[in-house]
Amino acid sequence: MAAKNILRDFSNSNLNSLLDTAYNELKSGRYSDALKDVNRVLSQLALIKRRDSDGDSLPDWIENKYGTDPQNPDTNNNGILDAEVFFVG
């Protein structure tokens, strides 16, 4: 299922479970229920994608993916914010 590929960057079993439920609802013809569940997944993804715990303008999911610390705005303590290192080099 293509939607599973979207979630591969996120370790969130609740979203995966909800997506599985939606898929099973679709297979059984319960389209309205499936649509509600998919909308919940999309809403949660939007929140996750915006979360920036350390306030360095680099979302947590990107920091997790590329190995910087989402709790520290300057992971390598070089005086440059992680976001600047990521986007400028």
C-alpha positions in Angstrom: 0.0 0.0 0.0 1.5 3.4 -1.0 0.4 5.1 2.1 2.7 2.9 4.2 5.7 4.4 2.3 4.7 7.8 3.6 4.8 6.5 7.2 8.2 4.8 6.9 10.0 8.0 8.2 7.9 8.0 11.3 8.1 5.5 14.1 4.5 5.7 15.2 2.6 2.5 15.7 -0.7 4.3 16.3 -0.6 5.8 12.8 0.3 2.5 11.3 -2.5 0.7 13.1 -5.0 3.4 12.1 -3.9 3.1 8.5 -4.3 -0.7 8.6 -7.8 -0.3 10.0 -8.6 2.1 7.2 -7.3 -0.3 4.7 -9.4 -3.1 6.1 -12.4 -0.9 6.1 -11.9 -0.1 2.5 -11.6 -3.8 1.6 -14.9 -4.5 3.4 -16.7 -1.6 1.7 -16.9 0.7 4.7 -15.8 3.7 2.8 -17.1 6.4 5.2 -15.2 4.8 8.2 -12.0 4.4 6.1 -12.2 8.1 5.0 -12.5 9.2 8.6 -9.5 7.1 9.7 -7.4 8.3 6.7 -8.2 11.9 7.7 -7.1 11.2 11.2 -3.8 9.8 9.9 -3.3 12.9 7.7 -4.0 15.3 10.6 -1.5 13.5 12.8 1.1 13.5 10.1 0.7 17.3 9.6 1.3 17.8 13.4 4.3 15.5 13.4 5.9 17.2 10.3 5.6 20.6 12.0 7.0 19.6 15.4 10.3 21.3 16.2 11.2 20.5 19.8 14.4 22.5 20.0 13.2 25.6 18.1 16.0 25.6 15.5 13.5 25.7 12.5 14.4 22.1 11.5 11.4 19.8 12.2 12.0 16.8 14.5 11.3 14.2 11.8 14.1 15.6 9.6 16.5 15.8 12.6 15.7 12.1 13.4 16.2 11.1 9.7 19.5 12.8 9.3 21.0 12.2 12.8 20.8 15.6 14.5 19.4 15.9 18.0 15.8 17.2 17.9 16.3 18.3 21.6 19.4 20.4 20.9 19.4 23.3 18.4 23.1 23.0 17.9 23.8 19.2 17.9 27.6 19.5 17.3 28.1 22.6 19.5 29.8 24.6 16.8 27.7 27.7 17.3 25.6 27.2 14.2 22.0 26.0 14.4 21.3 22.6 12.9 18.8 24.1 10.4 21.5 26.4 9.1 23.9 23.5 8.7 21.3 21.5 7.0 20.1 24.1 4.6 23.3 26.1 3.9 26.0 23.5 4.6 
